[in-house]
Amino acid sequence: MNTSPELDQWLRNFLTEQEGAAGTVHLFEKGGLRLVSAINIPPQVQQVVAWVPNGKGMAGLALKRKEPIQTCNLKDDSSGNVRPGAKAVNARAAVALPISDGAAGVRAVVGIAFPHEREFTKTELDELTAAASTVPNT
């Protein structure tokens, strides 16, 4: 993964502000998502999610559906939305937030995981998406 210091710093700040335990930034590229930043994500998971096809896993579903995809517990999720590698992340609740390109598409998907189980309300998802929409487009 080729990381960007600017994106890494942005993600660190985003996690701190939102009280997240781990996070990722994937940028839209060639019909899928390329991982460009990861904080507190095990290396083996980073390898698995280095390229995410449209519709696969939480980030891929967020890209396909253009809506946040959430789980209240990464470790115990049985919805089929969470890929097995994500269960290795030391966190519980997680959400993949699609970031609009200003037209009808998605320019990025920001992932954030939290240390405790929780359900996100629509208002919370909207607030997280608004905060994530400041992700640099590098």
C-alpha positions in Angstrom: 0.0 0.0 0.0 1.3 3.4 -0.9 0.2 5.7 1.9 0.0 9.4 1.9 1.2 11.3 4.9 -1.6 13.8 4.4 -4.2 11.0 4.4 -2.6 9.2 7.4 -2.7 12.5 9.4 -6.3 13.2 8.3 -7.3 9.6 9.4 -5.6 9.9 12.8 -7.4 13.2 13.4 -10.8 11.8 12.2 -10.4 8.8 14.6 -9.5 11.0 17.5 -12.4 13.4 16.9 -14.9 10.5 16.5 -13.4 8.4 19.3 -12.7 5.5 16.8 -10.2 2.7 17.5 -9.2 1.9 13.9 -9.9 3.2 10.4 -9.3 3.0 6.7 -9.5 5.2 3.7 -10.1 3.7 0.3 -10.2 5.8 -2.9 -12.3 4.9 -5.9 -10.2 3.7 -8.7 -11.0 1.6 -11.8 -14.4 0.4 -10.6 -13.3 -0.6 -7.1 -11.5 0.8 -4.0 -7.8 1.1 -3.4 -6.6 1.2 0.3 -4.5 4.4 0.8 -4.5 4.8 4.6 -5.0 2.4 7.5 -4.6 3.1 11.3 -4.7 0.2 13.8 -5.5 -2.3 11.0 -3.4 -5.5 11.2 -1.0 -6.0 8.2 -2.7 -9.2 7.1 -6.0 -7.3 7.0 -4.4 -4.5 5.0 -3.2 -7.0 2.5 -6.7 -8.5 2.1 -8.4 -5.1 1.7 -5.7 -3.4 -0.4 -8.1 -3.7 -3.4 -11.8 -4.0 -2.7 -14.1 -4.9 -5.6 -17.5 -3.1 -5.9 -20.0 -5.0 -3.7 -17.5 -7.0 -1.6 -17.2 -6.5 2.2 -18.4 -3.4 4.0 -16.4 -0.9 1.9 -17.5 -2.5 -1.4 -21.1 -2.6 -0.3 -20.9 1.1 0.7 -19.5 1.8 -2.8 -22.2 -0.2 -4.5 -25.2 1.0 -2.5 -23.9 4.6 -1.9 -25.0 4.4 1.7 -23.3 3.6 5.0 -22.8 -0.1 5.9 -22.6 -0.9 9.6 -22.2 -3.7 12.0 -22.6 -3.5 15.8 -19.9 -6.2 16.3 -17.2 -7.0 13.8 -16.3 -10.2 15.7 -19.7 -11.8 15.8 -21.3 -10.4 12.6 -23.2 -13.0 10.6 -24.8 -10.7 8.0 -22.3 -11.6 5.3 -21.3 -7.9 5.0 -18.2 -8.4 7.1 -15.3 -10.3 5.5 -13.4 -12.8 7.7 -10.3 -10.6 7.7 -12.1 -7.7 9.3 -12.8 -9.8 12.3 -9.1 -9.6 13.1 -9.4 -5.9 13.8 -9.3 -5.2 17.5 -12.7 -3.4 17.6 -16.4 -4.0 17.8 -18.9 -1.6 16.0 -17.8 -0.4 12.6 -19.2 1.6 9.7 -18.1 2.1 6.1 -19.0 5.6 4.9 -19.3 6.4 1.2 -18.0 9.9 0.3 -19.7 11.5 -2.7 -17.7 12.8 -5.6 -20.2 15.7 -5.9 -22.0 14.1 -8.8 -23.7 10.7 -8.7 -20.7 8.7 -7.7 -18.4 7.8 -4.7 -14.9 9.2 -4.6 -13.9 7.4 -1.4 -15.0 5.1 1.4 -13.9 5.9 5.0 -14.1 3.0 7.5 -14.2 3.6 11.2 -14.3 1.0 14.0 -15.2 1.6 17.6 -14.0 -0.3 20.8 -17.6 -1.1 21.9 -20.7 -2.6 20.4 -23.3 -0.1 19.2 -26.0 0.6 16.7 -25.8 3.8 14.7 -28.8 6.0 14.3 -29.5 7.7 11.0 -28.5 11.0 12.6 -25.2 9.5 13.8 -24.5 8.1 10.4 -25.2 11.4 8.8 -22.9 13.2 11.2 -20.1 10.6 10.7 -20.5 10.9 6.9 -20.3 14.7 7.1 -17.2 14.5 9.2 -15.7 11.9 6.8 -16.5 14.0 3.8 -13.5 16.2 4.6 -11.1 13.4 3.5 -8.5 14.8 1.1 -8.9 13.7 -2.5 -5.3 12.8 -3.2 
